Amino acid sequence: MPVHVTLPAALLPLFPGAPRELELEAATVAEAMDALEARWPGMRDRLCDSSPAIRRHINVFVEGRRGALETALPPGSRLFIITAISGG
Amino acid sequence: MAQQTMLLIGTRKGLFIADSANRSDWALRGPYCETWPVNHAIADPKTGTIYAGGGNEWFGPAVWKSTDQGKSWTHSSAGLSYGEGEPPIKAVWSLALGPDGALYAGVDPAGLFRSTDGGESWEHVPGLRDHPTRPHWMPGGAGLILHSLLVHPEDPNRLWVGISSAGVFYSGDGGKSWEPRNKGTRADYNPEDQRYPEFGQCVHSLVMAAGAPDILYQQNHCGMYRSEDGGQSWTSIEQGLPSSFGFPAAAHPRETGTLFLLPLNGDIAGRYVPDAKVAVYRSRDGGRNWQALRAGLPQENAFVGVLRQALTTDRQSPAGIYFGTSGGQLYASPDEGENWRCVAPHLPVIVSLETLSLDG
């Protein structure tokens, strides 16, 4: 059963054709990043740094709770990837 | 032949481009690069390809690329990493093309990357970060940034970098090994007996004289300097200038001894132009004598600064000189600084300027 993913609006212009919402197969947030990278090469670099970790000003929520790369994605769960408050 | 001049304006809110056929009337377009902060943009004079380096607080560092003079853009940071467990790269700060076509990127935290496929992918040049002094490098006000990047115009193995505030470093072997080149430059912020260290100087801008790659100029946090031996030793050229502080420097495109600076009033005096009057200073004899150029520039209540990469020249004759303020005003002179005009008054913070001249 796929996972429902919502991408940050500010990410979409960087990857022409990427939709705001999509479904993919992944058991963890890290696997979801792999799946996004496979569809849109370079997308993982925009969301994750080399630590490896989710970037400091990006937040991921799994079923409404703040998550990290290792967070499990139960079948059918919702993964929200959003931009945190930042900038000036 | 008539030439079209393209001005690449890196700002905190994207890259802008100003175009002119006569260097008098300018048309502004942008912002490009999805309004990401763009710290430096350059154009390849052979192909017209534009590269813009920057970093976004959300999405990290990238080098943007346009092969159609800014109409469309791609971006990449493939390989732009020190690897797992190492500090993530925040932003790209400087770009330079070598005579062999290699593209270099200097980043924050300070390090050097090279691309041999036109910015599609990057490889770390590890020799610089492997330098034994690196654990002692201290960040400047803008971070530990590699902001100045020079490649010898004929020998791609000879590289100079300027890092705030680690100083100037040189490699003669394509980046495998590096040596500090700061002899004669001061670090006034150190204790009195440690003001001429081997490294740790706060270089602000490093430029190369036209046609004489061993003649370098630098604007430092603590003085202005000339070197005639590729940076092995430096001589102060402060005399005749209103202060020893400033950020940018620009070398004339053809005249070896002609240099442009934009001194600010001092590091603890507010860092705006002296007496709130804007002036570009020009020397035609390697920094021995200086002339203030003010015609057309604000001479009252101008509390503005100009950042380290925000003063540049074009390649035409007479040379055009350009600077952008941290308040977002862009000024242009078509005649080597004799006369100035504000050509864009309301841009975001201007971080860098470069030009491209195209045969029209």
Contacts between the chains, C-beta under 8 A, distances in Angstrom:
chain1	res1	chain2	res2	distance
A	8	B	58	7.4
A	10	B	34	7.7
A	10	B	58	6.4
A	10	B	59	7.7
A	11	B	59	6.9
A	13	B	34	5.4
A	14	B	34	6.4
A	14	B	59	7.1
A	14	B	75	6.4
A	41	B	78	7.9
A	42	B	75	7.4
A	42	B	76	6.3
A	42	B	77	7.1
A	42	B	78	6.6
A	45	B	60	6.4
A	45	B	62	7.9
A	45	B	77	4.8
A	45	B	78	7.2
A	45	B	80	7.7
A	46	B	58	7.9
A	46	B	59	4.1
A	46	B	60	6.4
A	47	B	59	7.4
A	49	B	60	6.3
A	49	B	81	8.0
A	49	B	88	3.5
A	50	B	81	4.2
A	50	B	82	6.4
A	50	B	83	6.1
A	50	B	84	5.9
A	50	B	85	8.0
A	50	B	86	6.3
A	50	B	88	5.2
A	50	B	89	7.5
A	51	B	84	6.9
A	51	B	85	7.1
A	51	B	88	6.3
A	52	B	84	5.8
A	55	B	58	6.7
A	55	B	59	7.0
A	55	B	60	6.0
A	55	B	88	7.8
A	57	B	57	5.0
A	57	B	58	4.9
A	58	B	58	5.9
A	58	B	59	7.8
A	83	B	58	4.6
A	84	B	58	7.4
A	86	B	57	4.2
A	86	B	58	6.1
A	87	B	57	5.4
